[in-house]
Amino acid sequence: MPQAVSLSKQLMNLCSWDISGVSLIPADGGAFEVSVGYKLMYSKLETGEFPDESILVDEIRSELFTQQG
């Protein structure tokens, strides 16, 4: 959970004008999934490891700009 909170803080600090909200949903089994809208950006269930936060933040920022058009 600390990694999810850290990522949430980074996203809100860097992209708060593009984000309407961040939801943290506790789950069992080591799930850690990040979506932008309905697009899955990262799944620990698929990779087996936590993401590199800086890379994921860059990918999310890029997706937000893409969705803005």
C-alpha positions in Angstrom: 0.0 0.0 0.0 2.8 2.5 0.6 3.8 2.3 -3.1 0.3 3.0 -4.1 0.1 6.0 -1.8 3.5 7.3 -3.1 2.4 7.0 -6.7 -0.9 8.7 -6.0 0.9 11.6 -4.4 3.2 12.0 -7.4 0.3 11.9 -9.8 -1.6 14.5 -7.9 1.5 16.8 -7.6 2.4 16.5 -11.3 -0.9 16.2 -13.0 -3.6 17.5 -10.7 -5.1 19.7 -13.3 -5.7 16.7 -15.6 -6.9 14.2 -12.9 -10.4 14.3 -11.5 -9.6 11.8 -8.8 -7.4 8.9 -7.6 -9.0 5.8 -6.2 -7.1 3.3 -4.0 -8.9 0.0 -3.7 -7.4 -2.5 -1.3 -7.2 -6.0 -2.7 -5.8 -9.4 -1.8 -3.2 -11.4 -3.8 -0.7 -8.6 -4.5 -2.9 -6.8 -7.1 -1.6 -3.4 -8.1 -3.3 -2.1 -11.2 -3.3 1.4 -12.6 -5.8 2.7 -15.1 -6.4 6.0 -16.8 -10.1 6.1 -17.6 -10.8 2.6 -18.9 -7.3 2.0 -20.2 -5.1 -0.3 -18.1 -1.7 1.3 -17.8 0.0 -1.2 -15.5 -0.8 -4.6 -13.9 1.4 -6.2 -11.3 -0.7 -9.3 -11.7 0.6 -9.5 -15.3 4.3 -8.5 -14.6 4.8 -9.9 -11.1 6.5 -6.8 -9.9 5.9 -3.2 -8.9 6.4 -0.6 -11.7 9.2 1.9 -11.9 7.2 4.9 -10.6 9.0 7.5 -12.7 8.3 5.6 -15.9 4.7 4.9 -15.0 4.1 8.6 -14.2 5.5 9.6 -17.6 3.3 7.0 -19.3 0.2 8.3 -17.4 1.0 11.9 -18.2 1.4 11.0 -21.9 -1.9 9.2 -21.9 -3.6 12.1 -20.2 -2.3 14.5 -22.9 -3.4 12.0 -25.6 -6.9 11.8 -24.2 -7.2 15.6 -24.1 -6.6 15.7 -27.8 
